[in-house]
Amino acid sequence: MTFGQLLGLDFVQYALIAGAVLGLVAGILGPLVVTRKMAFAVHGTSELAFAGGMAALLFGISVGYGSLLGAIVAALLLGLLSQRDTDRDSVIGAVLAFGLGLGVLCLALYKGRAGNKLGLLTGQIIGVDSTNLWLLAGSSVVVLIALAFIYRPLHFASVDPDVAVARGVPVRALSIVFAVLVGIATALSVQIVGALLVLALMITPAAAACRVTASPLRATVSAVVFAEVAVVGGILLSLAFQLPVSPFVTTISFVIYLVCRGIGHRQVRST
């Protein structure tokens, strides 16, 4: 089957639309995640999203709903248990280990196709059907609307939490809400790039954008562009070479990061 014929298949079109939506959501959330130093939290959340997805496979439920539930549980645990900044890393490590262990248990009990197991870990474009696409689109709209309502106080709390507390900003509540939004986005990303490589979509484009600009608006726009290039480009290259999607997404993201890091270094030297 030629590349053009592949592009005409329903599941490929679903995957491209899903990738474009994920790129938008990840690009908008990413700079805030980087500013709040939550990269490790995203990884921990992805492990419980993986566990939820595997549990859904085991019980014959939609993987999208299982991943979403697992990620929201992880986000709530991280938000409620990390009452102090000094506890954050240890709490994330505990949640990550629990999620991975639970996912491995469900994986061992699941007797279905091996491709379904591998897909949740490393991503697969054939896993996106019309039902999952509607779930992804609806969840993404909810995330973006919620973020629009809390963006200003959240950004204030992210840049200077001590002053935000003094000004009466509900920093703790905002942290929990944002953790849930990130959890939803992480769960959606797992279906494309997999639990092990979700950082390539949620973190790397934003980290690259923050290397070339200090403006929140420019960083967000750049992160969206970088994420779109990585995920849509990764899907197209995976079709062209008939290989899994995740290596291409991660490679494109990393190359963009290296280029932006070089540009940022030159900007610092020139000032």
C-alpha positions in Angstrom: 0.0 0.0 0.0 1.4 3.4 -1.0 1.8 6.4 1.3 -1.0 8.2 -0.4 -3.3 5.2 0.1 -2.4 5.0 3.7 -3.4 8.7 4.2 -6.8 7.8 2.9 -7.5 5.3 5.6 -9.9 6.3 8.4 -7.6 5.3 11.2 -4.8 7.4 9.8 -7.0 10.4 9.5 -8.3 9.9 13.0 -4.7 9.6 14.2 -3.6 12.9 12.5 -6.6 14.8 13.9 -5.9 13.3 17.3 -2.2 14.3 17.0 -3.1 17.8 16.0 -5.4 18.2 19.0 -2.8 16.7 21.4 -0.2 19.1 20.0 -2.4 22.0 20.8 -3.2 20.9 24.3 0.4 19.8 25.1 1.8 23.0 23.7 -0.5 25.2 25.8 0.0 23.3 29.0 3.7 22.6 28.5 5.3 26.0 29.4 3.3 26.1 32.7 4.5 22.5 33.4 8.1 23.5 32.8 7.7 26.7 34.8 6.2 24.8 37.7 9.0 22.1 37.4 6.4 19.3 37.0 8.2 17.1 34.4 8.7 14.3 36.8 5.0 14.6 37.8 4.0 14.1 34.2 6.0 10.9 34.1 4.4 9.6 37.3 0.9 10.5 36.0 1.6 8.6 32.7 2.4 5.4 34.7 -1.0 5.4 36.3 -2.6 6.3 33.0 -0.9 3.2 31.7 -2.2 1.2 34.6 -5.7 2.5 34.0 -5.5 1.7 30.3 -4.3 -1.9 31.0 -7.0 -2.4 33.5 -9.5 -1.2 30.9 -8.1 -3.7 28.4 -8.3 -6.4 31.0 -12.0 -5.7 31.7 -13.0 -5.0 28.2 -13.6 -1.3 28.6 -12.4 1.5 26.3 -8.7 2.2 26.8 -9.3 5.9 26.6 -11.6 5.9 29.6 -9.3 3.7 31.6 -6.3 5.9 30.9 -8.2 9.0 31.7 -9.4 7.6 35.1 -5.9 6.4 36.0 -4.4 9.8 35.2 -7.0 11.8 37.1 -6.4 9.5 40.2 -2.7 10.1 39.9 -3.1 13.9 39.6 -5.4 13.9 42.7 -2.9 11.8 44.7 0.0 14.1 43.6 -2.0 17.2 44.4 -3.2 16.0 47.8 -0.1 14.3 49.1 2.4 17.0 48.0 1.5 19.5 50.7 5.1 20.7 50.9 7.6 21.2 48.1 10.1 19.0 49.9 7.7 16.1 49.7 7.0 16.4 46.0 9.8 14.2 44.5 9.2 11.4 47.1 5.4 11.5 46.5 5.9 11.4 42.7 8.3 8.5 43.1 5.8 6.5 45.2 2.9 7.2 42.9 5.0 6.3 39.8 6.2 3.0 41.3 2.6 2.1 42.4 1.3 2.9 38.9 4.0 1.0 37.1 3.5 -2.0 39.4 -0.2 -2.0 38.9 0.2 -1.7 35.2 2.6 -4.6 35.0 0.1 -6.8 37.0 -2.7 -5.9 34.6 -0.4 -6.5 31.7 0.5 -10.0 33.0 -3.2 -10.9 33.5 -4.3 -9.6 30.1 -4.4 -12.5 27.6 -5.3 -10.5 24.5 -3.2 -9.3 21.6 0.4 -8.4 22.5 0.2 -5.4 20.2 -2.4 -3.8 22.6 0.1 -4.2 25.5 3.0 -2.7 23.6 0.9 0.1 22.2 0.1 1.5 25.7 3.8 1.6 26.5 5.2 2.9 23.2 2.2 4.3 21.3 0.3 3.3 18.2 -1.8 5.2 15.7 -4.1 2.3 15.0 -5.5 2.6 18.5 -7.3 5.9 17.7 -10.9 5.2 16.5 -13.9 7.5 16.2 -14.9 6.9 19.8 -11.5 7.7 21.2 -11.3 10.7 18.9 -14.5 12.2 20.3 -13.3 11.5 23.8 -10.0 13.2 23.1 -11.7 16.2 21.5 -14.2 16.6 24.3 -11.6 16.2 27.0 -9.3 18.7 25.3 -12.1 21.3 25.1 -12.7 20.8 28.8 -9.0 21.2 29.6 -8.6 24.4 27.5 -11.8 26.0 28.9 -10.7 25.3 32.5 -7.2 26.6 31.8 -8.6 29.8 30.3 -10.5 30.5 33.6 -7.5 29.9 35.8 -4.6 30.9 33.6 -3.8 34.4 35.1 -3.7 33.4 38.8 -2.1 30.1 37.9 0.7 31.8 36.0 1.2 34.3 38.8 1.4 31.4 41.3 3.8 29.6 39.0 6.2 32.5 38.6 6.1 33.7 42.2 4.2 31.4 44.6 5.2 33.2 47.8 3.9 36.6 46.6 0.8 34.9 45.2 0.0 33.4 48.6 0.5 36.8 50.2 -2.0 38.3 47.7 -4.6 35.7 48.6 -4.3 33.5 45.5 -5.6 30.0 46.3 -2.3 28.4 45.3 -3.0 24.9 46.7 -6.4 24.7 45.0 -4.9 25.9 41.7 -2.1 23.3 41.9 -4.6 20.5 42.3 -6.8 21.7 39.4 -3.8 22.2 37.2 -2.5 18.7 38.1 -5.9 17.2 37.0 -5.7 19.1 33.7 -2.2 17.9 33.1 -3.4 14.4 34.0 -6.1 14.5 31.4 -3.7 15.7 28.8 -1.2 13.0 29.8 -3.8 10.3 29.5 -4.8 11.5 26.0 -1.1 11.6 25.0 -0.5 8.0 26.1 -2.7 6.6 23.3 -0.4 8.2 20.7 3.1 8.2 22.1 2.8 5.7 24.9 3.3 5.9 28.7 7.1 5.6 28.5 7.6 8.4 26.0 4.8 10.9 26.9 7.4 13.4 28.0 8.4 13.9 24.4 5.0 15.5 23.7 4.2 17.1 27.1 7.6 18.5 28.1 10.2 18.6 25.3 8.5 21.1 23.0 7.8 23.5 25.9 11.4 23.1 27.2 12.6 24.0 23.7 10.4 27.0 23.5 11.5 28.3 27.0 15.1 28.2 25.7 14.5 30.8 23.0 12.1 33.2 24.6 11.1 34.5 28.1 7.7 35.8 27.0 4.9 33.5 28.2 2.8 34.2 25.1 5.7 33.5 22.6 6.7 30.4 24.6 3.2 29.0 24.4 2.9 29.7 20.7 6.3 28.2 20.0 5.5 25.2 22.1 2.3 24.5 20.2 4.2 24.8 16.9 7.0 22.5 18.1 4.5 19.9 19.5 2.4 19.9 16.3 5.5 19.4 14.2 6.7 16.6 16.4 3.4 14.6 16.6 2.1 15.1 13.1 5.5 14.7 11.6 6.1 11.6 13.7 2.8 10.1 12.5 3.6 10.8 8.9 7.1 9.4 9.1 5.9 6.3 10.9 3.5 5.7 8.0 6.2 6.3 5.4 8.7 3.9 7.1 6.1 1.4 8.5 7.6 1.7 12.0 6.2 2.7 15.4 5.3 6.3 15.9 7.0 7.0 19.2 10.6 7.0 18.0 9.9 9.6 15.3 8.0 11.9 17.8 10.7 11.7 20.3 13.5 12.2 17.8 11.8 15.3 16.2 11.1 16.7 19.6 14.7 16.2 20.7 16.2 17.7 17.6 14.0 20.8 18.0 15.1 21.0 21.6 18.8 20.8 20.6 18.4 23.5 18.0 16.5 25.8 20.4 19.1 25.2 23.1 21.8 26.2 20.6 19.9 29.4 19.7 19.4 30.2 23.3 23.1 29.8 24.0 24.0 32.2 21.2 21.4 34.7 22.4 23.0 34.6 25.9 26.5 35.1 24.5 25.5 38.0 22.3 24.0 40.0 25.2 
